[in-house]
Amino acid sequence: MAHERQKEVPNMDSIIENMEKELSDLTSLIDSDPDDANTYARRGLLLGQLVRPKEAIDDFTKAISINPEDSTLFYNRGMAYVHVKQLSLAIDDFAQSAILEPDNVDAISNAAMAHYESRHYDVAIEHADRAIKVEKNHALSYAVRALAKSAMNKEESSLEDLALAVKYGFDGHTLGMLIKQARLRRQEK
């Protein structure tokens, strides 16, 4: 019987150490050129990976003050706001990202998700519909619309969107769990 080579499991301490080194390097770059929006943005993304969203928000805010026409900066700060549950600020940033880049389906669909999380189900559906118009096979948009419809007791229509979300690549098990949560929310009303 052939001896199979086992895959090496990545050493998380080493990964985190490398990320901390990169963080230090980016901080040095910022110290040498405090007007470089890209360096703030890169450090903000890294801080997000290190699960330090409040610091990431600060870096994205600084980057936006330097380059307020970059839709990606607003999108990334919006994602950081989602992680600290500041959904109205996330929605504002996703909206600004979509203004700067009208076909930014990720900004539109994440705005839909933030509205869903804020229990603004009709608005979540409107945003999901808009995202679907931009990209017909965008799985997250169908998933959010399914969740919002389920929360509004529109089960048949929700199941249709659930099927489309899975068809376009959203994990069916995860979406099923989310639908279950949406039903529980509906019962809490």
C-alpha positions as CSV (number, residue, x, y, z in Angstrom):
1,M,0.0,0.0,0.0
2,A,1.4,3.4,-1.0
3,H,2.2,5.8,1.8
4,E,0.2,9.0,1.2
5,R,1.7,12.3,2.0
6,Q,-0.2,14.3,4.5
7,K,-1.0,17.9,3.7
8,E,0.7,20.3,6.0
9,V,-1.6,22.3,8.1
10,P,-0.7,26.0,7.9
11,N,0.8,27.3,11.1
12,M,-1.6,30.0,12.2
13,D,1.0,31.7,14.4
14,S,3.3,32.0,11.4
15,I,0.5,33.5,9.3
16,I,-0.5,36.0,11.9
17,E,3.2,36.9,12.5
18,N,3.6,37.6,8.7
19,M,0.4,39.7,8.7
20,E,1.7,41.7,11.7
21,K,5.0,42.2,9.9
22,E,3.1,43.5,6.8
23,L,1.1,45.7,9.1
24,S,4.2,47.2,10.5
25,D,5.7,47.7,7.0
26,L,2.5,49.5,5.9
27,T,2.6,51.7,9.0
28,S,6.1,52.7,8.1
29,L,5.0,53.5,4.5
30,I,2.2,55.7,5.9
31,D,4.7,57.4,8.2
32,S,6.9,58.3,5.3
33,D,4.0,59.3,3.0
34,P,0.8,60.1,4.9
35,D,-1.0,61.2,1.8
36,D,-1.1,57.8,0.0
37,A,-4.7,56.6,0.0
38,N,-3.6,53.2,-1.4
39,T,-1.4,52.4,1.6
40,Y,-4.2,53.3,4.0
41,A,-6.5,51.1,2.0
42,R,-4.1,48.2,2.0
43,R,-3.6,48.5,5.7
44,G,-7.4,48.8,6.2
45,L,-7.9,45.5,4.4
46,L,-5.1,43.8,6.4
47,L,-6.7,45.1,9.7
48,G,-10.0,43.7,8.5
49,Q,-8.3,40.3,8.0
50,L,-6.9,40.6,11.5
51,V,-10.4,41.2,12.8
52,R,-9.7,44.7,13.8
53,P,-12.6,46.4,12.1
54,K,-12.6,49.7,14.1
55,E,-9.0,50.4,13.1
56,A,-9.8,49.4,9.5
57,I,-12.7,51.9,9.5
58,D,-10.2,54.6,10.6
59,D,-7.8,53.7,7.7
60,F,-10.6,53.6,5.1
61,T,-11.8,56.9,6.4
62,K,-8.4,58.5,6.0
63,A,-8.1,57.0,2.5
64,I,-11.5,58.4,1.6
65,S,-10.4,61.8,2.8
66,I,-7.5,61.6,0.4
67,N,-9.4,60.0,-2.5
68,P,-13.1,60.5,-2.2
69,E,-13.8,59.3,-5.8
70,D,-12.7,55.6,-5.2
71,S,-15.8,53.5,-4.9
72,T,-13.8,50.6,-3.5
73,L,-12.8,52.6,-0.4
74,F,-16.5,53.2,0.5
75,Y,-17.3,49.6,-0.2
76,N,-14.5,48.3,2.1
77,R,-15.4,50.7,4.9
78,G,-19.0,49.6,4.5
79,M,-18.0,46.0,5.0
80,A,-16.0,47.1,8.1
81,Y,-19.1,48.9,9.5
82,V,-21.1,45.7,9.0
83,H,-18.6,43.8,11.2
84,V,-19.2,46.3,14.0
85,K,-22.9,46.3,13.4
86,Q,-23.1,49.9,12.4
87,L,-25.6,49.1,9.6
88,S,-26.8,52.6,8.8
89,L,-23.2,53.7,8.2
90,A,-22.6,50.6,6.2
91,I,-25.7,51.3,4.1
92,D,-24.5,54.9,3.5
93,D,-21.1,53.7,2.3
94,F,-22.6,51.0,0.0
95,A,-24.8,53.7,-1.4
96,Q,-21.9,56.0,-2.1
97,S,-19.9,53.2,-3.6
98,A,-22.8,52.5,-6.0
99,I,-23.1,56.2,-6.8
100,L,-19.5,56.3,-7.8
101,E,-19.7,52.9,-9.6
102,P,-23.4,52.3,-10.6
103,D,-22.8,48.7,-11.7
104,N,-21.1,47.7,-8.4
105,V,-23.3,44.7,-7.7
106,D,-21.4,43.8,-4.6
107,A,-22.1,47.3,-3.1
108,I,-25.8,47.0,-4.0
109,S,-26.3,43.5,-2.8
110,N,-24.4,44.2,0.5
111,A,-26.6,47.3,1.0
112,A,-29.6,44.9,0.5
113,M,-28.1,42.6,3.2
114,A,-27.6,45.5,5.6
115,H,-31.2,46.6,5.1
116,Y,-32.3,43.0,5.7
117,E,-30.3,42.9,8.9
118,S,-31.9,46.2,9.9
119,R,-35.3,44.6,9.3
120,H,-36.1,46.9,6.4
121,Y,-37.3,44.0,4.3
122,D,-39.0,46.0,1.5
123,V,-35.9,48.1,1.0
124,A,-33.7,45.0,1.0
125,I,-35.9,43.5,-1.7
126,E,-35.6,46.7,-3.8
127,H,-31.8,46.7,-3.5
128,A,-31.7,42.9,-4.3
129,D,-33.8,43.6,-7.4
130,R,-31.5,46.4,-8.5
131,A,-28.5,44.1,-8.0
132,I,-30.1,41.3,-10.1
133,K,-30.8,43.8,-12.9
134,V,-27.1,44.6,-12.9
135,E,-26.0,40.9,-12.8
136,K,-28.7,38.3,-13.5
137,N,-26.9,35.4,-11.8
138,H,-25.6,37.1,-8.6
139,A,-26.2,34.5,-5.9
140,L,-26.1,36.9,-2.9
141,S,-28.8,39.1,-4.4
142,Y,-31.2,36.1,-4.7
143,A,-30.2,34.9,-1.2
144,V,-31.0,38.3,0.4
145,R,-34.2,38.6,-1.5
146,A,-35.1,35.0,-0.3
147,L,-34.4,36.0,3.3
148,A,-36.4,39.2,3.2
149,K,-39.3,37.5,1.5
150,S,-39.2,34.7,4.1
151,A,-39.2,37.3,6.9
152,M,-42.3,38.9,5.3
153,N,-44.1,35.5,5.2
154,K,-43.8,35.2,1.4
155,E,-42.7,31.6,1.5
156,E,-43.4,30.5,-2.0
157,S,-41.6,33.4,-3.6
158,S,-38.8,33.0,-1.0
159,L,-38.3,29.4,-2.0
160,E,-38.0,30.4,-5.7
161,D,-35.3,32.8,-4.8
162,L,-33.6,30.3,-2.6
163,A,-33.4,27.9,-5.5
164,L,-31.9,30.6,-7.7
165,A,-29.4,31.5,-5.1
166,V,-28.2,27.9,-4.9
167,K,-28.3,27.5,-8.7
168,Y,-26.0,30.5,-9.0
169,G,-23.5,29.3,-6.4
170,F,-24.7,30.2,-2.9
171,D,-24.2,27.4,-0.4
172,G,-27.5,25.7,0.0
173,H,-27.0,24.5,3.6
174,T,-25.9,28.0,4.7
175,L,-28.8,29.6,3.0
176,G,-31.2,27.1,4.5
177,M,-29.9,28.0,8.0
178,L,-30.4,31.7,7.2
179,I,-34.0,31.1,6.0
180,K,-34.6,29.3,9.2
181,Q,-33.4,32.4,11.1
182,A,-35.6,34.6,9.0
183,R,-38.6,32.5,9.9
184,L,-37.7,32.8,13.6
185,R,-37.5,36.6,13.2
186,R,-40.9,36.6,11.7
187,Q,-42.3,34.7,14.7
188,E,-40.6,37.2,17.1
189,K,-42.7,40.1,15.7
